[in-house]
Amino acid sequence: MSILFLQGSPVEPSRSAALSGFVAAELDRRGVENTRLKLTDLPAHALLHARFGDPQIRAASERVAAASALVIATPVYKAAYSGLLKSFLDLLPQNGLDGKVVLPLATAGSPHHALALDYALRPVLQSMSPALVLPGVHATDSTVAKDEHGNYQLSDDIIDRLLQATDRLVYEYRALLSRRAQQVEPVPFDQVRCSV
Ligand SMILES: Cc1cc2nc3c(=O)[nH]c(=O)nc-3n(C[C@H](O)[C@H](O)[C@H](O)COP(=O)(O)O)c2cc1C
């Protein structure tokens, strides 16, 4: 039970990965266990040919299944999200986000597609039965600038928004774990007495 980061950019270094790196560091600071899955580490032929049974795809899918929460970071590509991310989401089971909390993050060249997380990614995530898709954080490239050492520096505004998003993520994640810990075993249907 931990938080899994999915990195959906096909390039490195990546601005969207810089956003998730910031959230991951915040989770570390707060003692919340988290791990990272770089989608570029998965075999391209398996992604392109929808090889559900590929051992690396299965292992990645199992990591998603084992996580209680996901942080999904993607660049905006053609007014939506990356094809790499879509090709991986396509290989998850229909209810592959069942009961999970999801935080989407995106970077984009311009503010014109600031709603891409909401109109493109959110419906896809929602179709996979998550417990909750949190409000996403969208950042334009000018707010994730490269310094002279090649490292990405986040603007104060983006840092504020990421901190707020992390607060909410940790709150919902802990609430989810606590609900699960208190949950009584469901009574099988055939043992329920109906008095109709
Ligand atoms: C193929 C491609 C398509 C893109 N399409 C858009 C777009 O439609 N809207 C936009 O604002 N930025 C677009 N961009 C810019 C990227 O979203 C932006 O540079 C982003 O920060 C890259 O994130 P990354 O470094 O994590 O890959 C595009 C970039 C590429 C390479």
The ligand as a MOL file (V3000), in Angstrom:
LIG
                    3D

  0  0  0     0  0            999 V3000
M  V30 BEGIN CTAB
M  V30 COUNTS 31 33 0 0 0
M  V30 BEGIN ATOM
M  V30 1 C 4.5920 16.0950 -29.8530 0
M  V30 2 C 4.3240 17.2840 -28.9760 0
M  V30 3 C 3.0460 17.8070 -28.9160 0
M  V30 4 C 2.7830 18.8980 -28.0900 0
M  V30 5 N 1.5200 19.4090 -28.0640 0
M  V30 6 C 1.2390 20.4670 -27.2490 0
M  V30 7 C -0.0740 21.0190 -27.2240 0
M  V30 8 O -0.9790 20.5830 -27.9200 0
M  V30 9 N -0.3080 22.0590 -26.3740 0
M  V30 10 C 0.6830 22.6000 -25.5970 0
M  V30 11 O 0.4020 23.5430 -24.8520 0
M  V30 12 N 1.9530 22.0800 -25.6040 0
M  V30 13 C 2.2500 21.0430 -26.4130 0
M  V30 14 N 3.5210 20.5070 -26.4410 0
M  V30 15 C 4.5350 21.0330 -25.5020 0
M  V30 16 C 4.6950 20.1070 -24.2770 0
M  V30 17 O 3.4420 19.7950 -23.6930 0
M  V30 18 C 5.5340 20.7610 -23.1840 0
M  V30 19 O 6.7710 21.1920 -23.6720 0
M  V30 20 C 5.6880 19.8400 -21.9750 0
M  V30 21 O 6.1740 20.5870 -20.8830 0
M  V30 22 C 6.6610 18.6960 -22.2430 0
M  V30 23 O 6.6930 17.8920 -21.0740 0
M  V30 24 P 7.8470 16.8090 -20.8190 0
M  V30 25 O 9.1490 17.5960 -20.7260 0
M  V30 26 O 7.4790 16.1590 -19.5310 0
M  V30 27 O 7.8240 15.8740 -21.9850 0
M  V30 28 C 3.8090 19.4650 -27.2860 0
M  V30 29 C 5.0970 18.9080 -27.3540 0
M  V30 30 C 5.3590 17.8330 -28.1890 0
M  V30 31 C 6.7570 17.2600 -28.2410 0
M  V30 END ATOM
M  V30 BEGIN BOND
M  V30 1 1 1 2
M  V30 2 1 2 3
M  V30 3 2 2 30
M  V30 4 2 3 4
M  V30 5 1 4 5
M  V30 6 1 4 28
M  V30 7 2 5 6
M  V30 8 1 6 7
M  V30 9 1 6 13
M  V30 10 2 7 8
M  V30 11 1 7 9
M  V30 12 1 9 10
M  V30 13 2 10 11
M  V30 14 1 10 12
M  V30 15 2 12 13
M  V30 16 1 13 14
M  V30 17 1 14 15
M  V30 18 1 14 28
M  V30 19 1 15 16
M  V30 20 1 16 17
M  V30 21 1 16 18
M  V30 22 1 18 19
M  V30 23 1 18 20
M  V30 24 1 20 21
M  V30 25 1 20 22
M  V30 26 1 22 23
M  V30 27 1 23 24
M  V30 28 2 24 25
M  V30 29 1 24 26
M  V30 30 1 24 27
M  V30 31 2 28 29
M  V30 32 1 29 30
M  V30 33 1 30 31
M  V30 END BOND
M  V30 END CTAB
M  END
